Amino acid sequence: MNLSETPVTEEQVVEVLRTCFDPEIPVNIYELGLIYEVKVDPSNEVYVKMTLTSPHCPAAASLPAEVESKVRTIPGVKNATIDVVWDPVWNPSMMSEAAKLELGFL
């Protein structure tokens, strides 16, 4: 990173992740609990570890690509790596309180 570049923050990445939605659930993927980890290194390379609601999720191909595309729109991001993992397996208890309320779990 040169001196004229502004560091990318994890908060910026999270804000972008909140604009991504599972097509079958009206809650963003961050509140849904699908994001397990967000890292930004000193050279503004972003790493996102995420999962899907199921290995058979219809969004399995499109959602990680959407996440990568949107993260790359953040000014200063040099690269975005999206790692889809299945451990731990996602379950509804991973949702935020807001997501549970939105979906009628509370």
C-alpha positions in Angstrom: 0.0 0.0 0.0 1.4 3.4 -0.9 0.9 6.5 1.3 -1.9 7.9 -0.8 -4.1 4.8 -0.2 -6.6 4.7 2.6 -6.6 1.5 4.6 -9.7 -0.7 4.0 -11.5 -1.6 7.3 -13.3 -4.7 8.4 -16.3 -2.4 9.1 -16.4 -1.4 5.4 -16.4 -5.0 4.4 -19.2 -5.8 6.8 -21.3 -2.9 5.5 -21.0 -4.3 1.9 -21.8 -7.8 3.2 -25.0 -6.4 4.6 -26.1 -5.7 1.0 -25.9 -9.4 0.0 -29.0 -11.6 0.5 -29.7 -15.3 0.3 -32.3 -15.3 -2.5 -34.7 -17.5 -0.4 -34.4 -15.6 2.9 -35.2 -11.8 3.2 -32.3 -11.2 5.6 -28.7 -10.2 4.6 -26.0 -12.8 4.8 -24.2 -11.1 7.7 -27.2 -11.0 10.0 -28.1 -14.5 8.8 -24.8 -15.7 10.3 -23.3 -16.9 7.1 -20.1 -14.9 7.6 -17.7 -16.6 9.9 -14.6 -14.3 9.5 -13.5 -11.1 7.8 -9.9 -10.1 7.6 -8.2 -7.2 5.9 -4.4 -7.3 5.6 -2.1 -4.3 5.5 -2.0 -4.4 1.7 -5.8 -4.1 1.5 -6.4 -7.7 0.5 -9.7 -9.0 1.9 -10.4 -12.5 3.1 -14.0 -13.6 3.9 -14.8 -17.0 5.3 -18.4 -17.9 4.8 -20.9 -20.7 4.6 -24.3 -21.2 3.0 -27.5 -22.4 4.6 -27.0 -25.8 3.0 -24.6 -27.5 0.6 -27.6 -27.8 -1.8 -28.4 -24.1 -1.5 -29.5 -22.7 -4.9 -27.2 -19.7 -4.3 -24.1 -21.9 -3.9 -22.6 -20.7 -7.2 -23.9 -17.2 -7.3 -23.7 -15.9 -3.7 -19.9 -16.3 -3.1 -19.3 -14.7 -6.5 -21.7 -11.8 -5.5 -19.8 -11.4 -2.2 -16.4 -11.2 -4.0 -17.7 -8.8 -6.6 -19.2 -6.4 -4.0 -16.2 -6.6 -1.7 -14.0 -5.6 -4.7 -16.1 -2.4 -5.2 -14.8 -1.0 -1.9 -12.3 1.7 -2.8 -8.7 0.5 -2.1 -9.4 -3.2 -2.1 -6.6 -5.0 -4.0 -8.0 -8.5 -3.9 -10.9 -10.4 -2.4 -10.7 -14.1 -1.5 -14.0 -15.8 -0.5 -13.6 -19.1 1.2 -16.8 -21.2 1.5 -16.6 -23.7 4.3 -19.1 -26.3 5.7 -17.6 -26.6 9.2 -19.2 -25.5 11.4 -22.5 -26.3 9.7 -24.8 -23.3 9.6 -27.9 -23.5 11.8 -30.6 -20.9 12.7 -29.0 -20.2 16.1 -26.2 -18.4 14.3 -28.6 -15.6 13.2 -28.5 -12.3 14.9 -31.3 -11.2 17.1 -32.5 -8.9 14.4 -32.6 -11.7 11.8 -34.5 -14.0 14.2 -37.0 -11.3 14.9 -37.4 -10.6 11.1 -38.0 -14.2 10.4 -40.3 -14.8 13.3 -37.9 -16.9 15.4 -38.4 -14.6 18.5 
